[in-house]
């Protein structure tokens, strides 16, 4: 087990990130100590930094951000089996209680006592050199799957949960609204499930180019083209599945207007606004179904296998890699250059910043 001090990037207030020195945490019973290698920069990190809050959570003290980690085991707590020092792992960031009704039903993502990384009042995030985590929520990575991909399993699991919840099927058609990281992971999940036509709308050309690279049938820059008008020209006047991945007022209202009769709308994006409108009249007329997505459950092994097999090339979503010493810059740059940053990751192994695509 590694002991000593470590660097941690801490959010101390709205738009205030600072470096701090913490003791390296020691693995307790049932836990692993992990040397972090890659941590994804998520939209929720950006919301917390910019606004000091997200949805129902408000910053109430210093908080390390980051909840998309991949790393290497450096210590093993009492009672843990199946892991060895040096194992590459992916971390599912939320630890449920395992005892409540939702946990017993298998819906552990809905556990009211869940402890999620980088959430005020729950747990610090992992923009740090080391962390400890419950071994039951750690997953070994097979040969050929990098720790960077291990960190990207988290957003991929969101996309996979959306497509599983809505039961997307081979031969169906879909529209994805928003082609940030979650939208792109949803596209890759749809492709892996055999969905034959995937149309994508966004307002940023670089993201739309990436969507085409990852298998979209056609893309629409909503500043110039109306995906609503296009959907009306499709057989049945819409698609089988719509995935709202932008989390904004316009796309949420638009979502119900894009399905064909008996189509499905899945709300994936997290909105900074507490209340958004749905076009219920259109939804009723179509006898449509609405699903809401909250994180993920029971998907980590499946997601890792999909990456290992090559079915889902998750690393292709990464556009920028920032060295850990530039963690503060990574957050700020991602906010200030949304038109060019598709997905940024913070690297504890790379010493220089890189632009991938």
SERO-4910 file (N, C-alpha, C, O; in steps of 0.05 Angstrom, whole numbers):
BEGIN
 pado doro    nc1    nc2    nc3   cac1   cac2   cac3    cc1    cc2    cc3    oc1    oc2    oc3
  Unk    A     17    -24      0      0      0      0     18     25      0     37     27     15
  Unk    A     11     44    -18     27     68    -20     19     88      3     -5     92      7
  Unk    A     38    100     16     33    119     37     47    146     30     64    146     12
  Unk    A     39    167     43     52    193     38     31    214     32      8    213     40
  Unk    A     39    234     16     22    256      8     16    255    -22     31    243    -37
  Unk    A     -6    268    -30    -13    269    -58    -25    296    -65    -35    310    -47
  Unk    A    -24    303    -91    -36    327   -101    -66    322   -108    -73    301   -118
  Unk    A    -82    341   -101   -111    339   -107   -120    366   -118   -112    387   -108
  Unk    A   -136    366   -140   -147    390   -151   -175    394   -139   -193    377   -143
  Unk    A   -179    416   -124   -203    419   -108   -219    444   -116   -207    466   -120
  Unk    A   -245    440   -119   -263    463   -124   -270    475    -97   -283    462    -81
  Unk    A   -262    500    -92   -266    512    -66   -289    532    -66   -297    543    -45
  Unk    A   -299    538    -89   -321    557    -92   -328    559   -121   -314    548   -139
  Unk    A   -349    574   -127   -357    578   -155   -334    590   -171   -324    612   -166
  Unk    A   -325    575   -192   -304    583   -210   -277    586   -195   -261    603   -203
  Unk    A   -273    571   -174   -248    572   -158   -237    544   -155   -247    528   -138
  Unk    A   -217    537   -170   -203    512   -168   -175    517   -156   -162    536   -164
  Unk    A   -167    500   -138   -141    504   -125   -127    476   -121   -141    455   -121
  Unk    A   -101    477   -119    -86    453   -113    -84    450    -82    -80    469    -68
  Unk    A    -87    425    -73    -84    419    -45    -67    394    -42    -63    378    -60
  Unk    A    -56    390    -18    -41    366    -11    -56    350     10    -62    360     32
  Unk    A    -63    326      3    -77    308     21    -60    284     28    -41    278     13
  Unk    A    -66    270     49    -54    244     54    -64    224     34    -88    224     26
  Unk    A    -47    207     24    -56    185      6    -74    167     22    -67    157     43
  Unk    A    -99    163     12   -118    146     27   -109    117     28    -98    107      9
  Unk    A   -115    104     50   -108     76     54   -133     58     51   -154     65     61
  Unk    A   -130     36     37   -153     18     33   -162      5     59   -145     -7     73
  Unk    A   -187      8     65   -198     -6     88   -210    -33     80   -206    -41     57
  Unk    A   -223    -46     98   -235    -72     91   -254    -69     68   -271    -51     67
  Unk    A   -251    -87     48   -268    -87     25   -261    -67      4   -276    -63    -16
  Unk    A   -239    -53      7   -231    -31    -11   -205    -37    -26   -189    -54    -18
  Unk    A   -202    -22    -48   -177    -22    -63   -165      6    -62   -179     26    -62
  Unk    A   -139      7    -61   -125     33    -65   -116     33    -94   -105     14   -105
  Unk    A   -121     55   -108   -117     57   -137   -100     81   -143   -105    103   -134
  Unk    A    -79     77   -160    -64     99   -171    -78    107   -197    -80     91   -216
  Unk    A    -88    131   -197   -104    140   -220    -86    146   -244    -64    157   -241
  Unk    A    -96    139   -268    -81    144   -292    -96    163   -311    -83    180   -324
  Unk    A   -122    160   -313   -138    177   -330   -165    183   -316   -177    165   -304
  Unk    A   -174    208   -319   -200    216   -308   -213    233   -329   -202    254   -337
  Unk    A   -237    226   -338   -251    242   -357   -262    268   -345   -269    269   -322
  Unk    A   -264    288   -362   -277    313   -354   -306    312   -364   -311    311   -388
  Unk    A   -324    312   -345   -352    308   -351   -367    335   -351   -357    354   -339
  Unk    A   -389    337   -364   -405    361   -364   -414    369   -336   -417    392   -330
  Unk    A   -418    349   -318   -425    356   -291   -402    370   -276   -407    388   -260
  Unk    A   -377    362   -282   -354    377   -271   -355    406   -279   -350    424   -263
  Unk    A   -362    411   -305   -363    438   -315   -385    454   -302   -382    478   -296
  Unk    A   -408    441   -298   -431    455   -285   -423    463   -256   -428    485   -248
  Unk    A   -412    444   -242   -404    450   -214   -384    473   -213   -385    490   -196
  Unk    A   -365    472   -232   -344    493   -232   -357    520   -239   -352    540   -226
  Unk    A   -374    521   -260   -385    546   -269   -406    558   -251   -407    582   -247
  Unk    A   -423    540   -241   -447    550   -226   -446    544   -196   -461    556   -180
  Unk    A   -428    526   -187   -427    518   -159   -450    500   -151   -454    494   -128
  Unk    A   -464    489   -171   -486    471   -166   -493    455   -191   -484    462   -213
  Unk    A   -508    434   -187   -519    418   -210   -544    404   -200   -544    391   -179
  Unk    A   -566    408   -215   -591    395   -208   -597    401   -179   -600    424   -171
  Unk    A   -599    380   -162   -607    384   -134   -583    387   -115   -586    389    -91
  Unk    A   -559    388   -126   -535    389   -109   -522    416   -110   -520    429   -131
  Unk    A   -514    426    -87   -500    452    -85   -474    449    -70   -473    435    -49
  Unk    A   -453    461    -81   -427    459    -68   -429    470    -39   -438    493    -35
  Unk    A   -421    454    -19   -423    462      9   -397    461     23   -395    462     48
  Unk    A   -375    460      8   -348    459     19   -329    450     -3   -338    445    -25
  Unk    A   -303    448      3   -284    439    -17   -291    412    -28   -299    394    -13
  Unk    A   -289    409    -55   -297    385    -68   -278    379    -91   -274    396   -109
  Unk    A   -265    356    -91   -250    347   -114   -270    337   -135   -288    322   -129
  Unk    A   -266    346   -160   -284    338   -182   -272    312   -194   -252    302   -186
  Unk    A   -286    302   -214   -277    278   -229   -290    252   -219   -288    245   -196
  Unk    A   -304    239   -238   -317    213   -230   -316    193   -253   -331    174   -254
  Unk    A   -297    196   -271   -294    178   -293   -265    167   -293   -249    174   -311
  Unk    A   -258    149   -274   -230    142   -270   -223    114   -282   -239     95   -282
  Unk    A   -198    113   -291   -185     87   -296   -158     88   -283   -145    109   -283
  Unk    A   -149     66   -272   -123     66   -258   -112     39   -253   -121     19   -265
  Unk    A    -93     37   -234    -79     13   -228    -80      8   -198    -77     26   -182
  Unk    A    -85    -17   -190    -87    -25   -162    -59    -23   -149    -40    -34   -159
  Unk    A    -58     -8   -126    -33     -6   -111    -36    -17    -83    -16    -19    -69
  Unk    A    -60    -23    -74    -63    -34    -48    -90    -48    -45   -109    -41    -58
  Unk    A    -90    -69    -29   -114    -86    -26   -122    -88      3   -107    -96     20
  Unk    A   -147    -80      9   -157    -81     36   -165   -109     45   -167   -127     29
  Unk    A   -169   -111     71   -176   -137     83   -201   -148     71   -221   -134     68
  Unk    A   -201   -174     65   -225   -187     55   -230   -185     25   -249   -197     15
  Unk    A   -213   -171     11   -217   -168    -18   -203   -191    -33   -180   -197    -28
  Unk    A   -218   -203    -51   -207   -225    -67   -211   -219    -96   -228   -203   -103
  Unk    A   -194   -231   -113   -198   -228   -142   -182   -206   -154   -184   -201   -179
  Unk    A   -167   -191   -138   -150   -169   -149   -122   -173   -140   -116   -184   -119
  Unk    A   -103   -162   -156    -75   -162   -149    -63   -135   -153    -73   -120   -171
  Unk    A    -43   -128   -138    -29   -103   -143    -18   -103   -172     -7   -122   -181
  Unk    A    -23    -81   -186    -16    -79   -214    -38    -83   -234    -35    -78   -257
  Unk    A    -61    -93   -224    -84    -97   -242    -94    -70   -252    -96    -51   -237
  Unk    A   -100    -68   -278   -113    -45   -290   -143    -47   -284   -155    -68   -288
  Unk    A   -155    -25   -276   -183    -27   -269   -199     -2   -279   -188     19   -284
  Unk    A   -225     -7   -282   -244     15   -286   -261     16   -261   -267     -5   -248
  Unk    A   -269     40   -253   -284     44   -228   -312     54   -234   -316     74   -247
  Unk    A   -332     39   -225   -359     49   -225   -362     68   -201   -358     59   -178
  Unk    A   -367     93   -206   -362    114   -186   -382    116   -163   -375    129   -143
  Unk    A   -405    103   -164   -424    105   -143   -426     79   -128   -428     57   -140
  Unk    A   -426     81   -101   -428     57    -84   -455     57    -70   -459     74    -53
  Unk    A   -473     38    -77   -499     37    -64   -498     24    -37   -478     12    -29
  Unk    A   -520     26    -22   -520     15      5   -523    -16      4   -513    -30     22
  Unk    A   -536    -26    -17   -539    -55    -20   -561    -67     -3   -565    -91     -3
  Unk    A   -576    -50     12   -595    -61     31   -624    -51     26   -643    -64     33
  Unk    A   -627    -28     13   -653    -16      9   -670    -31    -12   -660    -49    -25
  Unk    A   -695    -23    -14   -713    -37    -33   -702    -35    -62   -703    -55    -76
  Unk    A   -693    -11    -70   -683     -8    -97   -658    -25   -102   -656    -38   -123
  Unk    A   -640    -26    -83   -616    -43    -86   -624    -73    -88   -614    -87   -104
  Unk    A   -643    -81    -71   -652   -110    -71   -665   -117    -98   -664   -140   -106
  Unk    A   -678    -97   -111   -690   -102   -137   -670   -101   -160   -677   -108   -183
  Unk    A   -645    -94   -154   -625    -91   -175   -623    -63   -187   -607    -58   -204
  Unk    A   -640    -45   -177   -640    -17   -187   -623      0   -169   -631     21   -158
  Unk    A   -598     -8   -165   -581      5   -145   -574     33   -152   -566     49   -135
  Unk    A   -577     41   -178   -571     69   -185   -592     88   -172   -587    112   -171
  Unk    A   -614     77   -163   -635     93   -151   -634     93   -120   -651    105   -107
  Unk    A   -613     80   -109   -610     79    -80   -608    107    -68   -593    123    -77
  Unk    A   -625    112    -48   -625    139    -36   -601    145    -19   -595    168    -13
  Unk    A   -586    124    -12   -562    127      5   -537    122    -11   -516    117      1
  Unk    A   -539    123    -37   -515    118    -54   -494    140    -49   -501    163    -44
  Unk    A   -469    132    -52   -447    151    -48   -432    153    -75   -418    134    -83
  Unk    A   -435    176    -87   -424    181   -114   -399    199   -112   -399    218    -97
  Unk    A   -379    192   -128   -355    209   -130   -363    237   -140   -380    240   -158
  Unk    A   -350    257   -129   -352    285   -138   -380    296   -135   -389    312   -151
  Unk    A   -394    288   -113   -421    299   -107   -419    310    -79   -412    296    -60
  Unk    A   -427    335    -75   -427    347    -48   -443    331    -28   -465    322    -34
  Unk    A   -431    327     -5   -444    311     16   -442    281     13   -451    266     30
  Unk    A   -430    272    -10   -428    244    -14   -398    236    -13   -389    225      7
  Unk    A   -383    241    -35   -355    234    -36   -339    254    -52   -350    265    -71
  Unk    A   -314    257    -45   -296    272    -62   -292    258    -89   -295    233    -90
  Unk    A   -286    273   -109   -280    261   -135   -251    252   -137   -237    251   -117
  Unk    A   -242    246   -161   -216    232   -165   -197    248   -182   -180    236   -196
  Unk    A   -199    275   -182   -178    291   -195   -155    293   -175   -150    314   -163
  Unk    A   -142    270   -172   -122    266   -151   -103    244   -161   -107    232   -182
  Unk    A    -81    240   -146    -62    219   -154    -70    191   -146    -64    172   -159
  Unk    A    -85    189   -123    -94    163   -113   -122    166   -103   -132    188    -97
  Unk    A   -136    143   -101   -162    142    -88   -166    114    -76   -150     96    -82
  Unk    A   -185    111    -59   -194     85    -50   -223     82    -59   -238    101    -61
  Unk    A   -231     57    -65   -258     52    -74   -267     24    -66   -250      6    -64
  Unk    A   -293     21    -62   -304     -6    -55   -297    -25    -78   -303    -20   -101
  Unk    A   -285    -48    -70   -276    -67    -91   -299    -78   -107   -295    -87   -129
  Unk    A   -323    -79    -95   -346    -90   -109   -354    -73   -133   -368    -82   -151
  Unk    A   -344    -48   -134   -350    -30   -156   -325    -24   -173   -324     -4   -187
  Unk    A   -306    -42   -172   -282    -40   -188   -281    -64   -207   -288    -86   -199
  Unk    A   -271    -60   -231   -272    -81   -252   -245    -82   -266   -235    -62   -276
  Unk    A   -235   -107   -267   -209   -110   -281   -212   -107   -311   -232   -115   -323
  Unk    A   -192    -94   -323   -192    -90   -352   -176   -111   -365   -154   -118   -356
  Unk    A   -186   -123   -386   -171   -144   -401   -148   -132   -417   -146   -108   -421
  Unk    A   -131   -150   -426   -109   -141   -444   -121   -126   -468   -141   -134   -479
  Unk    A   -108   -105   -475   -116    -90   -499   -136    -67   -492   -142    -51   -510
  Unk    A   -145    -66   -468   -163    -44   -460   -147    -26   -441   -139    -34   -419
  Unk    A   -143     -1   -449   -126     18   -434   -141     29   -409   -166     27   -408
  Unk    A   -126     41   -391   -139     54   -368   -154     79   -377   -172     88   -363
  Unk    A   -146     91   -400   -162    113   -410   -189    103   -419   -209    116   -412
  Unk    A   -190     81   -433   -216     69   -440   -231     61   -415   -256     63   -413
  Unk    A   -216     52   -394   -229     46   -369   -244     69   -357   -265     66   -345
  Unk    A   -233     93   -359   -246    117   -349   -271    124   -366   -290    135   -356
  Unk    A   -269    118   -392   -292    124   -410   -315    105   -408   -336    109   -420
  Unk    A   -311     83   -393   -333     64   -389   -357     79   -376   -380     72   -380
  Unk    A   -351     99   -359   -373    113   -345   -392    127   -364   -416    121   -363
  Unk    A   -383    144   -382   -402    156   -400   -414    136   -420   -437    138   -428
  Unk    A   -398    116   -427   -409     95   -444   -432     80   -431   -452     74   -444
  Unk    A   -430     75   -405   -451     61   -390   -477     78   -391   -499     66   -390
  Unk    A   -475    104   -391   -499    121   -393   -513    116   -419   -537    112   -420
  Unk    A   -498    117   -441   -509    111   -467   -521     84   -470   -542     80   -482
  Unk    A   -507     64   -459   -517     36   -459   -542     33   -443   -561     19   -451
  Unk    A   -543     46   -420   -567     45   -403   -591     57   -418   -613     46   -416
  Unk    A   -587     79   -432   -608     92   -447   -619     73   -469   -644     71   -472
  Unk    A   -601     60   -483   -611     43   -505   -622     17   -495   -639      5   -509
  Unk    A   -613      7   -472   -625    -17   -461   -652    -11   -449   -671    -27   -452
  Unk    A   -655     11   -434   -680     18   -422   -702     21   -443   -725     13   -438
  Unk    A   -695     33   -465   -714     37   -487   -717     14   -506   -733     14   -524
  Unk    A   -700     -7   -501   -701    -31   -517   -697    -26   -547   -713    -36   -563
  Unk    A   -677    -10   -554   -671     -5   -582   -664    -31   -596   -649    -48   -585
  Unk    A   -676    -35   -620   -673    -61   -633   -661    -58   -661   -661    -37   -673
  Unk    A   -651    -80   -671   -641    -82   -698   -662    -74   -718   -685    -82   -716
  Unk    A   -654    -57   -737   -672    -48   -758   -688    -23   -751   -702    -13   -768
  Unk    A   -687    -14   -726   -702     10   -719   -687     35   -728   -664     34   -737
  Unk    A   -701     58   -727   -690     84   -733   -689    101   -708   -705     97   -689
  Unk    A   -669    119   -706   -666    135   -682   -657    163   -689   -643    167   -709
  Unk    A   -664    182   -672   -653    209   -673   -639    214   -646   -651    209   -625
  Unk    A   -615    224   -647   -600    232   -623   -597    262   -623   -585    274   -642
  Unk    A   -607    275   -603   -606    305   -601   -583    311   -582   -584    307   -558
  Unk    A   -561    322   -593   -537    328   -578   -516    308   -583   -520    284   -578
  Unk    A   -493    317   -593   -471    298   -599   -446    305   -583   -423    304   -594
  Unk    A   -450    312   -557   -427    312   -539   -420    284   -532   -428    265   -546
  Unk    A   -404    280   -511   -395    253   -504   -418    234   -499   -417    211   -509
  Unk    A   -438    242   -484   -460    223   -479   -476    217   -505   -484    194   -509
  Unk    A   -480    237   -521   -494    232   -547   -478    213   -564   -489    195   -577
  Unk    A   -451    216   -565   -434    199   -581   -434    170   -570   -435    151   -585
  Unk    A   -434    168   -543   -435    141   -531   -462    128   -537   -464    103   -540
  Unk    A   -483    144   -538   -510    133   -546   -510    124   -575   -521    103   -581
  Unk    A   -497    139   -592   -495    131   -620   -481    104   -623   -490     86   -637
  Unk    A   -458    101   -609   -443     76   -610   -459     53   -599   -457     31   -609
  Unk    A   -474     58   -578   -491     37   -566   -513     29   -585   -519      5   -588
  Unk    A   -525     48   -599   -545     42   -619   -534     26   -642   -547      6   -651
  Unk    A   -510     33   -651   -498     18   -673   -493    -11   -664   -498    -29   -679
  Unk    A   -483    -14   -640   -477    -41   -629   -502    -58   -627   -501    -82   -628
  Unk    A   -525    -45   -623   -550    -59   -621   -564    -64   -648   -586    -76   -649
  Unk    A   -552    -54   -669   -562    -60   -696   -583    -40   -706   -596    -45   -726
  Unk    A   -585    -17   -693   -603      4   -703   -593     14   -730   -569     22   -732
  Unk    A   -610     14   -750   -600     17   -778   -597     46   -787   -580     52   -803
  Unk    A   -614     63   -776   -613     92   -784   -611    109   -759   -628    108   -742
  Unk    A   -590    125   -759   -585    142   -735   -580    171   -745   -560    176   -759
  Unk    A   -598    188   -739   -597    216   -747   -589    233   -722   -600    228   -700
  Unk    A   -571    252   -726   -560    266   -703   -562    296   -708   -556    306   -730
  Unk    A   -571    311   -688   -572    340   -689   -556    353   -667   -556    344   -644
  Unk    A   -542    374   -674   -526    390   -655   -522    417   -668   -532    422   -690
  Unk    A   -508    435   -654   -502    461   -665   -473    465   -669   -464    487   -677
  Unk    A   -457    444   -664   -428    446   -666   -418    427   -687   -421    403   -685
  Unk    A   -405    438   -708   -397    421   -731   -377    400   -724   -379    377   -734
  Unk    A   -358    406   -706   -338    386   -699   -351    361   -686   -342    339   -691
  Unk    A   -370    366   -669   -384    343   -657   -400    327   -677   -401    303   -676
  Unk    A   -411    341   -696   -427    327   -717   -408    311   -735   -415    289   -744
  Unk    A   -385    321   -740   -365    306   -756   -357    280   -741   -355    259   -753
  Unk    A   -354    282   -715   -347    258   -699   -371    239   -699   -366    214   -700
  Unk    A   -395    249   -698   -419    231   -700   -419    216   -726   -425    192   -725
  Unk    A   -412    228   -748   -411    214   -773   -389    193   -773   -393    171   -782
  Unk    A   -366    200   -761   -344    181   -759   -352    156   -743   -343    134   -749
  Unk    A   -369    160   -723   -377    138   -706   -402    123   -715   -412    105   -701
  Unk    A   -412    131   -739   -434    114   -750   -460    127   -755   -479    113   -763
  Unk    A   -463    153   -751   -488    167   -757   -495    164   -787   -477    165   -804
  Unk    A   -520    162   -793   -529    160   -821   -529    188   -834   -521    191   -857
  Unk    A   -537    208   -818   -537    235   -828   -537    254   -804   -548    247   -783
  Unk    A   -525    277   -807   -524    296   -785   -537    323   -794   -538    330   -817
  Unk    A   -546    338   -774   -560    363   -779   -548    384   -760   -549    381   -735
  Unk    A   -538    406   -771   -532    429   -754   -558    445   -751   -568    457   -770
  Unk    A   -568    445   -727   -594    457   -722   -595    487   -726   -617    499   -727
  Unk    A   -572    500   -729   -572    528   -736   -580    533   -765   -590    554   -772
  Unk    A   -577    512   -781   -581    514   -810   -603    496   -821   -616    503   -841
  Unk    A   -608    474   -807   -628    454   -817   -647    446   -795   -639    446   -771
  Unk    A   -671    440   -802   -691    431   -783   -694    401   -783   -703    389   -803
  Unk    A   -686    388   -761   -690    359   -760   -720    352   -756   -728    330   -763
  Unk    A   -735    371   -746   -764    366   -745   -776    363   -773   -792    345   -778
  Unk    A   -769    381   -791   -779    380   -818   -770    354   -832   -785    341   -847
  Unk    A   -744    347   -827   -734    322   -838   -749    298   -828   -756    280   -843
  Unk    A   -754    297   -802   -768    274   -790   -795    269   -803   -804    246   -806
  Unk    A   -809    291   -810   -835    288   -823   -834    273   -850   -854    262   -858
  Unk    A   -811    274   -863   -808    261   -889   -802    231   -887   -803    216   -907
  Unk    A   -797    221   -862   -790    193   -859   -816    176   -859   -837    186   -853
  Unk    A   -814    150   -865   -837    133   -864   -850    134   -836   -836    130   -816
  Unk    A   -875    139   -835   -889    141   -809   -887    169   -797   -898    174   -775
  Unk    A   -873    187   -810   -871    214   -801   -852    219   -777   -855    238   -763
  Unk    A   -834    200   -773   -815    202   -750   -799    177   -747   -798    160   -765
  Unk    A   -786    175   -724   -768    152   -719   -779    135   -696   -797    144   -682
  Unk    A   -768    111   -693   -776     94   -672   -766    103   -644   -780    101   -624
  Unk    A   -742    115   -644   -730    122   -619   -718    150   -620   -705    157   -640
  Unk    A   -722    166   -600   -709    192   -597   -694    193   -571   -705    186   -550
  Unk    A   -670    202   -572   -653    205   -548   -645    234   -544   -630    245   -560
  Unk    A   -655    246   -523   -649    274   -517   -623    274   -499   -625    267   -476
  Unk    A   -601    282   -511   -575    280   -497   -563    307   -492   -540    309   -483
  Unk    A   -577    329   -498   -566    356   -494   -574    368   -468   -560    385   -457
  Unk    A   -597    360   -457   -606    371   -432   -614    400   -433   -610    414   -413
  Unk    A   -625    409   -455   -634    437   -456   -663    439   -463   -676    420   -472
  Unk    A   -674    463   -459   -702    468   -462   -712    462   -491   -734    451   -495
  Unk    A   -697    471   -511   -706    468   -539   -708    439   -547   -728    431   -558
  Unk    A   -687    424   -542   -686    396   -551   -706    379   -535   -717    360   -546
  Unk    A   -710    385   -510   -729    370   -494   -757    374   -505   -773    355   -508
  Unk    A   -765    399   -511   -791    404   -522   -794    391   -549   -816    382   -557
  Unk    A   -773    391   -564   -773    381   -592   -776    350   -592   -786    339   -612
  Unk    A   -767    336   -572   -763    307   -573   -789    292   -580   -787    273   -596
  Unk    A   -811    300   -569   -836    285   -574   -847    289   -602   -865    275   -611
  Unk    A   -837    309   -616   -846    316   -643   -831    300   -664   -836    304   -688
  Unk    A   -813    283   -656   -796    269   -676   -802    240   -678   -791    226   -696
  Unk    A   -819    229   -661   -825    201   -661   -848    195   -681   -865    212   -686
  Unk    A   -848    170   -691   -871    160   -705   -891    150   -684   -886    151   -660
  Unk    A   -914    140   -693   -934    130   -675   -923    106   -659   -909     89   -670
  Unk    A   -928    106   -633   -918     86   -614   -888     87   -611   -875     68   -603
  Unk    A   -876    110   -618   -848    113   -615   -840    119   -586   -857    121   -568
  Unk    A   -814    120   -581   -803    123   -554   -785    147   -552   -769    152   -570
  Unk    A   -787    162   -530   -770    184   -524   -754    178   -499   -766    171   -478
  Unk    A   -728    180   -500   -712    174   -476   -696    200   -469   -681    210   -485
  Unk    A   -701    209   -445   -688    234   -435   -662    226   -420   -663    215   -399
  Unk    A   -640    233   -433   -614    225   -423   -598    249   -411   -585    246   -391
  Unk    A   -600    272   -424   -585    295   -416   -593    306   -389   -616    306   -382
  Unk    A   -573    316   -374   -578    329   -348   -580    359   -353   -561    371   -363
  Unk    A   -602    371   -345   -606    399   -349   -599    416   -324   -605    407   -302
  Unk    A   -586    439   -327   -582    456   -305   -608    470   -295   -609    481   -273
  Unk    A   -629    469   -312   -655    480   -305   -672    460   -290   -672    436   -298
  Unk    A   -686    468   -269   -702    448   -254   -727    438   -268   -736    416   -262
  Unk    A   -738    454   -286   -763    447   -299   -760    451   -329   -753    473   -338
  Unk    A   -767    431   -345   -767    433   -374   -795    424   -384   -809    409   -371
  Unk    A   -802    433   -408   -828    426   -420   -826    403   -439   -806    400   -453
  Unk    A   -846    386   -439   -850    365   -459   -876    371   -474   -895    382   -463
  Unk    A   -876    363   -500   -900    367   -516   -919    343   -511   -919    324   -527
  Unk    A   -934    344   -490   -950    322   -481   -973    317   -501   -981    293   -505
  Unk    A   -984    338   -513  -1006    334   -532   -997    316   -556  -1011    298   -564
  Unk    A   -974    322   -566   -963    306   -588   -956    278   -579   -962    259   -593
  Unk    A   -945    276   -555   -938    250   -544   -963    232   -542   -963    209   -549
  Unk    A   -985    244   -531  -1010    229   -528  -1021    220   -555  -1030    198   -558
  Unk    A  -1020    239   -574  -1031    233   -601  -1016    210   -614  -1027    195   -630
  Unk    A   -990    208   -608   -974    187   -619   -974    161   -602   -962    141   -610
  Unk    A   -987    162   -579   -985    141   -559   -955    133   -555   -948    110   -555
  Unk    A   -940    154   -551   -911    150   -546   -905    144   -518   -921    147   -500
  Unk    A   -881    134   -513   -871    127   -487   -846    144   -480   -829    147   -497
  Unk    A   -845    154   -456   -822    169   -447   -807    154   -425   -819    144   -406
  Unk    A   -781    152   -429   -763    140   -409   -745    162   -398   -736    180   -413
  Unk    A   -738    161   -373   -717    178   -362   -694    161   -352   -698    139   -343
  Unk    A   -670    172   -356   -646    157   -350   -631    170   -326   -626    194   -326
  Unk    A   -625    153   -306   -609    163   -284   -584    145   -281   -585    123   -271
  Unk    A   -562    155   -291   -537    141   -291   -539    114   -305   -543    113   -329
  Unk    A   -536     92   -290   -532     65   -302   -534     44   -280   -532     51   -257
  Unk    A   -537     20   -289   -537     -3   -269   -530    -29   -284   -539    -33   -307
  Unk    A   -515    -46   -271   -510    -73   -281   -499    -74   -309   -506    -91   -325
  Unk    A   -481    -55   -316   -472    -53   -344   -442    -52   -347   -432    -54   -369
  Unk    A   -426    -51   -325   -398    -46   -328   -384    -69   -343   -368    -64   -361
  Unk    A   -390    -94   -335   -377   -117   -348   -384   -117   -378   -367   -121   -395
  Unk    A   -409   -112   -384   -418   -113   -412   -405    -91   -428   -397    -95   -451
  Unk    A   -402    -67   -416   -389    -45   -430   -360    -51   -435   -349    -45   -457
  Unk    A   -346    -62   -415   -318    -69   -419   -315    -90   -441   -296    -87   -458
  Unk    A   -332   -109   -442   -331   -130   -463   -336   -117   -491   -323   -125   -510
  Unk    A   -354    -98   -492   -360    -85   -518   -336    -69   -528   -331    -68   -552
  Unk    A   -321    -57   -509   -297    -43   -517   -275    -62   -525   -261    -58   -545
  Unk    A   -271    -84   -509   -250   -103   -514   -254   -117   -541   -234   -124   -554
  Unk    A   -279   -122   -548   -285   -136   -574   -282   -118   -598   -280   -128   -621
  Unk    A   -280    -92   -593   -279    -73   -616   -306    -64   -625   -308    -47   -644
  Unk    A   -328    -74   -613   -355    -66   -622   -360    -37   -616   -375    -24   -631
  Unk    A   -348    -27   -594   -352      2   -587   -324     14   -583   -311      9   -563
  Unk    A   -315     31   -603   -288     43   -601   -289     68   -584   -287     91   -594
  Unk    A   -292     65   -558   -299     87   -540   -277    109   -539   -283    132   -535
  Unk    A   -252    101   -544   -230    121   -542   -232    142   -564   -220    164   -563
  Unk    A   -248    136   -585   -250    155   -607   -266    181   -600   -265    200   -614
  Unk    A   -279    181   -577   -293    205   -569   -274    226   -558   -281    250   -556
  Unk    A   -249    218   -551   -230    236   -538   -219    255   -558   -208    247   -579
  Unk    A   -220    281   -552   -209    301   -570   -184    314   -558   -166    323   -572
  Unk    A   -182    315   -531   -161    329   -517   -152    313   -493   -168    303   -478
  Unk    A   -125    312   -489   -114    300   -465    -98    322   -451    -81    335   -463
  Unk    A   -103    326   -425    -89    346   -409    -73    332   -387    -83    314   -373
  Unk    A    -48    340   -384    -31    330   -362    -44    338   -335    -57    359   -333
  Unk    A    -41    320   -315    -53    325   -289    -46    353   -278    -62    366   -265
  Unk    A    -21    361   -282    -13    387   -272    -29    410   -285    -29    432   -274
  Unk    A    -42    404   -307    -58    424   -321    -88    419   -317   -105    427   -333
  Unk    A    -95    406   -295   -123    398   -290   -141    423   -289   -163    422   -300
  Unk    A   -132    444   -276   -149    468   -275   -153    480   -303   -175    488   -310
  Unk    A   -132    480   -318   -134    490   -346   -153    472   -362   -167    482   -379
  Unk    A   -153    446   -357   -170    428   -372   -199    435   -368   -215    435   -387
  Unk    A   -207    441   -343   -235    449   -338   -241    475   -351   -262    478   -365
  Unk    A   -224    495   -348   -229    521   -360   -229    520   -390   -246    533   -403
  Unk    A   -211    505   -402   -209    504   -431   -234    490   -442   -244    498   -463
  Unk    A   -243    469   -429   -267    455   -438   -291    473   -439   -308    471   -457
  Unk    A   -293    491   -420   -315    510   -419   -313    532   -440   -332    540   -453
  Unk    A   -288    542   -444   -284    564   -461   -282    557   -491   -283    574   -508
  Unk    A   -278    531   -497   -275    522   -524   -293    499   -530   -285    478   -540
  Unk    A   -319    502   -525   -338    481   -529   -340    473   -558   -348    451   -565
  Unk    A   -334    492   -576   -336    486   -605   -314    467   -614   -316    455   -635
  Unk    A   -292    463   -598   -271    445   -607   -266    422   -588   -254    402   -596
  Unk    A   -274    424   -563   -270    402   -544   -295    384   -544   -316    391   -536
  Unk    A   -291    359   -554   -312    340   -554   -312    325   -527   -332    323   -513
  Unk    A   -288    314   -520   -284    301   -495   -255    305   -486   -237    298   -501
  Unk    A   -252    316   -463   -225    319   -451   -221    299   -429   -240    292   -415
  Unk    A   -197    289   -427   -189    272   -404   -164    284   -391   -147    296   -404
  Unk    A   -162    280   -365   -139    288   -350   -122    263   -346   -131    242   -338
  Unk    A    -96    266   -352    -78    243   -352    -56    246   -330    -43    267   -328
  Unk    A    -54    226   -313    -32    225   -293     -7    212   -304     13    211   -290
  Unk    A     -8    203   -329     16    189   -341     28    205   -364     52    203   -369
  Unk    A     12    222   -377     22    239   -398     32    265   -386     18    277   -370
  Unk    A     55    274   -394     67    298   -383     61    323   -400     65    345   -391
  Unk    A     51    318   -424     45    341   -442     16    339   -451      5    317   -454
  Unk    A      4    362   -456    -23    363   -467    -23    355   -496     -4    360   -511
  Unk    A    -45    342   -505    -47    332   -532    -74    338   -544    -94    336   -530
  Unk    A    -75    345   -569   -100    347   -584   -102    323   -601    -84    318   -618
  Unk    A   -122    306   -597   -125    281   -611   -140    285   -637   -131    276   -658
  Unk    A   -163    298   -636   -179    303   -660   -197    327   -655   -213    334   -673
***
